[in-house]
């Protein structure tokens, strides 16, 4: 992208969840490089502040909110803090998520609720809170789903259900707001070199071959590989892209 053209985010404000590490941090860094002022959201406040300072300098220490996106009140408060601190909102990038493998028959009520809360409810709560500001400025939403939102994955009932739901949410909102300037799109990444993958744990008794069916034959990607697609969709270069769901997965879905 030409940083002086449609790909520039000069004067734009972006709220990015999961900004303390992994893909969220990569997206926050690339948006900053393209001229955006980024407001970061993550649960670990200390890690988030360090990341924002490293990305954008000391002044960015205040451009963040330690928030559990499973909380509707927390999501609303994070959006209010962003708008109060930075004057508005142009881009919402819902990155934060969590994937824990479990035997479906052993999933507890609380575990099921948490899978949906983090991976689906949070993006909805944040989108709902952000909509008035995004509509006012002709902004856009990029939801980070997963290839688990396009296919089944073993031992991942809650995660798959939530990510399929996030793809559906993306398409439903895109239709609803077709008559406005708002754009809503989704990216479905495959495996990346992020803490979610590198800290992955297999429960006892799983069929490893079933788990490995989710792996790309080209191996894991770097977060920057996916961040580039996210930032493209958030930019003016994608002005005609609305309601789209893009796989970025090193060829896995092929």
N, C-alpha and C positions, 0 to 999 in steps of 0.2 A: 504494500500500500504506500501511496505517496502521502507523507505526513502533512503536506500542505493542501491536500485535496480532500476528497470524500472520506478517505480513510483516517483523517485527522479527528481527534477528539478535543481539540482546543476549545476551552470554555465549557466543556461538558462535565457533568458530575455522574459518577458511576458508583453504585453500591454493589459490592461483591461479597458473597458469603463464603465461608471456608477460607478466608484470605490469609490465615496464619501459616499455611503449608500447602504442599502439593499443587493441584491444579488451580485452586483458588488464588494462591500466591502468584502463580505464573500469570494468570489472567490479570490480577491487580498490577503486576509489574509491566506487562505489555500495554495495558490501557494507560498507565502513567507515562510510559515511553512515548505513546502516541498523543500525549497532551491532556489527558483526562485528569481530573482531581478525583481520587478514589477514596471512598469511605468503606473501610473493611469491617466485616462482621465475623466473629468466631467465638467459640466457647472459652478457649484459653486466652484470657485477656493479656497476660504477660507475653506470650508468644506472638499474639496479634500485634501488640504495640511494637515489639522488636521488628517484626516483619514490615510493618508500615514505615518505620523509621529507615530501615535498610532500603526500602523501595523508593521512598519519596523525600527522605530527609527529616530532620527533627520536628518541623512543623506538623508533620503527618501523625505525630503521636496522639493528637486529639481527634484525628479523623477515623475513629473506630469505636466499636461497641462490642463489649463482651456479652454475648447473647446466646441463649439456647433457643434455636429456631423452632423447637417443638412447642414453644410457648406463644400463643397468639398475642398476648400482651407484650412479650419481649420483642416480637417482630414489629408490632406497631411502634413501640418505643424506639427501636433501632432506626426505622424510617424517619420518625420525627426528629431524632438526633441528627441524622444526616442532613435533612432539609434545614434544620436550624443552624447547623454549623457551616453548611456550604451553599445555602441559598436556593436549593432546588434539587431535582433529580431527573436525569435523562436516560439512564441505563440501569436496569436491575439484572444482575447475573446470579442466578441461584445455583451455586456450586456445591455447598455443604451437603454431605450425605454420609451414610454409614452402612457397611455391608458385613454382616456376621453370618457365617455358615452354621446352620443348625439342622438336626433331624426334625422334619416337620411334625412328627407325632409328639415331640418333646418340647415344642415351642410353648412357652407360657403366655398367658394373657398379656402380661406386662411387656414381654419381648415383642410380641406381635404389634401391640400398640406403639411401642417405641420405633419399630421399623417403619411404620406408616407415618408416625409423627415427624421423624427427621427427614425422611426421603420424599414425602408427599405433602403432609400438612404444612410444613415449614415454607416451602415454595409458594403454596397457596396463600398462607397468612401474609407473607411478605408482598406478594403480588397485590393482594387486596388492599394492603396499606399503601402501596406505592402508586396504585392506579390513578388517583386524582392528580398527582404530581406528574406522572408520565403522560397522561392525556393532555395536561396543560402545556407541556413542552414538546409534544410529538415524539416521545421517547420510545423505548423498546425494552422487551424482556427476553433474555436468553436463559432457558432452563437447561441444566446439565442433567440429563437422564442417564442412560447406560444402554449397552447392547442387551442388558437384562430387561430393558423395557421393550425389546423387540423379539426376544426369544426366551424360552424357558432355561433356567439354570438349576441344577440339582442343589438341594439343601439350602435354597434361597427363596423360600415361598414368600416371606414378607417383603424382602428386597425386590423381587420380581414384580409382585403385586403393586408395590409403591411406584416403581419406575415405569411400569405399564400405565399406571394412573397418571404419572407426570407427563407422559407423551399425550394421553387423552386430554389432560388439562390444557396443554399447549394448543392442541387443535381446537378445543372448545372455545378458548379465549380468542384465538385467532379469528374464528368465525364471528363471535359476538362483536368484536371490535373492527370488523372489516370496514365499516363506514367512517372510521377515524384514521388518524395518522399513526396510531400505535401499531407496532409490529411485535409479534410474539413467535419465537422460534425455539427449537431444541437441538441439542447436540447429544449424541449417544456414543460415548467413548467406549473403547475396549480397554484392556489392561494397560495401566501406566505405572511407571516407577514412582509411586507415591506411598506415603505411610500406610494407606488402606491396603495396599498389596504387599509391601515389604514386611508388614506386621501381621500378615494373614495367618490365621490358625485354623487347622482342620479339626473338627470334632472326632472323637473316637468312632471307629467303625464305618467311616465313609468309603465309598467306592471312588478311589482317586481317579480312575479313568473317566468316570462321569464328570468329576470336577474339571479335569483337563480339557473336556470338550469345549469349554468356554475360552480356551487360550487361542491366540492368533498364531498361525504357522510362521509369521514373521517376527514373533516375540513381542515383548513389552515396548510401549512407546514412552517417550519423555513427556512430561506435562506441557512443555512448550509446543509440542506437536498438536495438541488439542487446543491449547490456548489460542493459537493462531486462528482456528476456525471460529471459536467463540467471539473473538474480537472482530473478525470479519463480519459475522452476523450482526454484531452490535453497531457496526459502522454504516456510514452513508453509502459505502460501496454495495451494501446489501439492501438498498432502498426498496427493491421489488421482491424481496424474500420475506414471506409472511406465512405462518402456519407450516413451515418446513421442519422436517426432522432429519438431521444429517448423521449418518454413521461415520465416526472417525475411529477406525479400529484395526488398522494394519491389514485389512482385507478379510477379517474374520467372517463378516456377514456374507461375503461373496461365496 
